[in-house]
């Protein structure tokens, strides 16, 4: 039986009402790995990766241009996912030394990795150069100077993109809009800092200036913001060529394409994103002239997010009266803000469904909450769930493939969940569940 389109593509409801993903019954997964449990639909995730690769290649190839698609490791990263992305022809962006090491461990070639970050350490920059990372996205004049010194000390040149703040405000929550002026990322186009940074890189002996990079935000539905940003980026490239005489060979237009979190939500498809961006870049290039650069895009959560779901076991169910005379059903699960920080951090909206059986009971306005000692520990703020939901039932929350496990924590000394992928009925562990021994290994016992 069909389920909500918010779930990944292989999720179905079986005849007895239990969900299956990738051909595996969620009850069996919960029994084998425990709950909470992050479940990745492998065919869905890899299919989305290839869709971005192919749609952008076709749309830009019509103009004779090439496009690299970067997987966002900050959405979710394991060495197995790094292996998948390499096999499926993607590049990878990393934002820390730890992410870099996991990407390399999974077999992603260093030349296909881009290192981001507004405050990279000397050790991270040095490791990136020694590993042969393909691009380092510099974020400040301090970093340009530091990277130049490190590269010269190693007898090499650092391949660099300059991160540009285009002034285009886009995205959902304030904290995930990354290209307005008053924030920590990038160098301002409006103030001239971005241009000056390009000049500084061009003049630095230890830097090989490859181009420019921008990222305007996350969870973006409108192509207009991307198109405006692309126009400004290509204008900067043309201005640099006119004044300095250098045609920058690469432009990374970022990404952050929206995914669907609830049945009422919307998503930006790879096809629409590719067609709209190719049209915008073609129009801009016709105005500014010059040769087309090699382009890059970063779909962000759009690859990992829809491919994942989280399984919870229901514990306490209680009913609370509301001021309007109605009632809300509170459904407490065995996880919460320790495995999904996005609701309390960004006010993110999710949906949920009973996953282990059918129910013919009337739906009740419900709030799915966690087990933590916080009243804001909410997983799903408002959702209709069966009025007979009870302790022991399984609950599935879709669209949690991005930012769940990577932002997970041990608040209240709760153990972080495992991550498994499922395909063709078989499951594979990507990240094991925390154990009490892990907690004890971090705690220094008294003498």
ChimeraX attribute file (.defattr): number of C-alpha atoms within 10 A of each C-alpha:
attribute: neighborCount
match mode: 1-to-1
recipient: residues
	/A:1	9
	/A:2	11
	/A:3	14
	/A:4	15
	/A:5	14
	/A:6	25
	/A:7	28
	/A:8	25
	/A:9	19
	/A:10	20
	/A:11	26
	/A:12	21
	/A:13	18
	/A:14	15
	/A:15	10
	/A:16	9
	/A:17	15
	/A:18	17
	/A:19	27
	/A:20	21
	/A:21	26
	/A:22	24
	/A:23	17
	/A:24	19
	/A:25	19
	/A:26	23
	/A:27	18
	/A:28	12
	/A:29	20
	/A:30	18
	/A:31	9
	/A:32	10
	/A:33	17
	/A:34	16
	/A:35	22
	/A:36	25
	/A:37	25
	/A:38	26
	/A:39	29
	/A:40	30
	/A:41	28
	/A:42	26
	/A:43	18
	/A:44	22
	/A:45	25
	/A:46	18
	/A:47	16
	/A:48	20
	/A:49	24
	/A:50	19
	/A:51	17
	/A:52	26
	/A:53	22
	/A:54	18
	/A:55	18
	/A:56	28
	/A:57	19
	/A:58	19
	/A:59	22
	/A:60	21
	/A:61	14
	/A:62	11
	/A:63	13
	/A:64	11
	/A:65	18
	/A:66	17
	/A:67	21
	/A:68	20
	/A:69	26
	/A:70	27
	/A:71	30
	/A:72	24
	/A:73	25
	/A:74	18
	/A:75	20
	/A:76	23
	/A:77	23
	/A:78	18
	/A:79	19
	/A:80	19
	/A:81	24
	/A:82	25
	/A:83	17
	/A:84	19
	/A:85	24
	/A:86	19
	/A:87	13
	/A:88	15
	/A:89	15
	/A:90	20
	/A:91	25
	/A:92	26
	/A:93	24
	/A:94	23
	/A:95	19
	/A:96	19
	/A:97	19
	/A:98	11
	/A:99	20
	/A:100	24
	/A:101	18
	/A:102	19
	/A:103	27
	/A:104	18
	/A:105	15
	/A:106	18
	/A:107	18
	/A:108	24
	/A:109	19
	/A:110	21
	/A:111	13
	/A:112	18
	/A:113	24
	/A:114	24
	/A:115	24
	/A:116	19
	/A:117	17
	/A:118	15
	/A:119	16
	/A:120	19
	/A:121	15
	/A:122	13
	/A:123	11
	/A:124	17
	/A:125	22
	/A:126	18
	/A:127	15
	/A:128	23
	/A:129	22
	/A:130	13
	/A:131	15
	/A:132	16
	/A:133	21
	/A:134	18
	/A:135	24
	/A:136	25
	/A:137	27
	/A:138	29
	/A:139	25
	/A:140	21
	/A:141	17
	/A:142	11
	/A:143	18
	/A:144	22
	/A:145	15
	/A:146	16
	/A:147	27
	/A:148	21
	/A:149	17
	/A:150	19
	/A:151	20
	/A:152	15
	/A:153	12
	/A:154	13
	/A:155	10
	/A:156	16
	/A:157	20
	/A:158	29
	/A:159	21
	/A:160	26
	/A:161	28
	/A:162	26
	/A:163	29
	/A:164	33
	/A:165	31
	/A:166	27
	/A:167	18
	/A:168	22
	/A:169	18
	/A:170	24
	/A:171	22
	/A:172	16
	/A:173	14
	/A:174	14
	/A:175	12
	/A:176	16
	/A:177	20
	/A:178	24
	/A:179	26
	/A:180	19
	/A:181	18
	/A:182	10
	/A:183	12
	/A:184	14
	/A:185	22
	/A:186	26
	/A:187	26
	/A:188	21
	/A:189	19
	/A:190	14
	/A:191	11
	/A:192	11
	/A:193	17
	/A:194	24
	/A:195	20
	/A:196	16
	/A:197	21
	/A:198	28
	/A:199	14
	/A:200	16
	/A:201	25
	/A:202	17
	/A:203	12
	/A:204	19
	/A:205	15
	/A:206	24
	/A:207	23
	/A:208	18
	/A:209	24
	/A:210	22
	/A:211	23
	/A:212	25
	/A:213	25
	/A:214	27
	/A:215	25
	/A:216	26
	/A:217	26
	/A:218	25
	/A:219	23
	/A:220	22
	/A:221	20
	/A:222	15
	/A:223	18
	/A:224	15
	/A:225	17
	/A:226	28
	/A:227	21
	/A:228	16
	/A:229	25
	/A:230	24
	/A:231	20
	/A:232	20
	/A:233	24
	/A:234	23
	/A:235	17
	/A:236	21
	/A:237	23
	/A:238	21
	/A:239	16
	/A:240	18
	/A:241	14
	/A:242	11
	/A:243	8
	/A:244	12
	/A:245	10
	/A:246	13
	/A:247	18
	/A:248	21
	/A:249	15
	/A:250	20
	/A:251	24
	/A:252	27
	/A:253	23
	/A:254	23
	/A:255	25
	/A:256	25
	/A:257	25
	/A:258	23
	/A:259	24
	/A:260	21
	/A:261	22
	/A:262	19
	/A:263	12
	/A:264	8
	/A:265	12
	/A:266	13
	/A:267	17
	/A:268	19
	/A:269	17
	/A:270	22
	/A:271	16
	/A:272	14
	/A:273	21
	/A:274	22
	/A:275	16
	/A:276	17
	/A:277	22
	/A:278	22
	/A:279	15
	/A:280	20
	/A:281	23
	/A:282	16
	/A:283	13
	/A:284	19
	/A:285	19
	/A:286	11
	/A:287	13
	/A:288	15
	/A:289	11
	/A:290	12
	/A:291	11
	/A:292	20
	/A:293	19
	/A:294	17
	/A:295	22
	/A:296	20
	/A:297	25
	/A:298	24
	/A:299	25
	/A:300	26
	/A:301	27
	/A:302	31
	/A:303	28
	/A:304	30
	/A:305	25
	/A:306	27
	/A:307	30
	/A:308	27
	/A:309	26
	/A:310	25
	/A:311	28
	/A:312	26
	/A:313	24
	/A:314	23
	/A:315	17
	/A:316	16
	/A:317	18
	/A:318	11
	/A:319	13
	/A:320	11
	/A:321	10
	/A:322	9
	/A:323	7
	/A:324	6
	/A:325	6
	/A:326	9
	/A:327	14
	/A:328	16
	/A:329	23
	/A:330	20
	/A:331	23
	/A:332	25
	/A:333	26
	/A:334	18
	/A:335	27
	/A:336	25
	/A:337	25
	/A:338	23
	/A:339	28
	/A:340	25
	/A:341	22
	/A:342	18
	/A:343	18
	/A:344	14
	/A:345	12
	/A:346	13
	/A:347	14
	/A:348	17
	/A:349	16
	/A:350	23
	/A:351	24
	/A:352	26
	/A:353	18
	/A:354	22
	/A:355	22
	/A:356	24
	/A:357	17
	/A:358	15
	/A:359	14
	/A:360	8
	/A:361	11
	/A:362	10
	/A:363	15
	/A:364	18
	/A:365	17
	/A:366	24
	/A:367	21
	/A:368	25
	/A:369	25
	/A:370	27
	/A:371	19
	/A:372	19
	/A:373	9
	/A:374	10
	/A:375	9
	/A:376	15
	/A:377	22
	/A:378	26
	/A:379	29
	/A:380	21
	/A:381	19
	/A:382	18
	/A:383	19
	/A:384	16
	/A:385	23
	/A:386	19
	/A:387	16
	/A:388	13
	/A:389	22
	/A:390	16
	/A:391	14
	/A:392	13
	/A:393	16
	/A:394	25
	/A:395	25
	/A:396	24
	/A:397	24
	/A:398	28
	/A:399	27
	/A:400	28
	/A:401	27
	/A:402	25
	/A:403	20
	/A:404	25
	/A:405	24
	/A:406	17
	/A:407	16
	/A:408	17
	/A:409	18
	/A:410	13
	/A:411	13
	/A:412	10
	/A:413	11
	/A:414	19
	/A:415	20
	/A:416	22
	/A:417	26
	/A:418	19
	/A:419	23
	/A:420	21
	/A:421	23
	/A:422	22
	/A:423	17
	/A:424	13
	/A:425	11
	/A:426	12
	/A:427	19
	/A:428	14
	/A:429	15
	/A:430	18
	/A:431	18
	/A:432	12
	/A:433	17
	/A:434	14
	/A:435	13
	/A:436	10
	/A:437	9
	/A:438	11
	/A:439	14
	/A:440	10
	/A:441	10
	/A:442	8
	/A:443	9
	/A:444	8
	/A:445	7
	/A:446	4
	/A:447	3
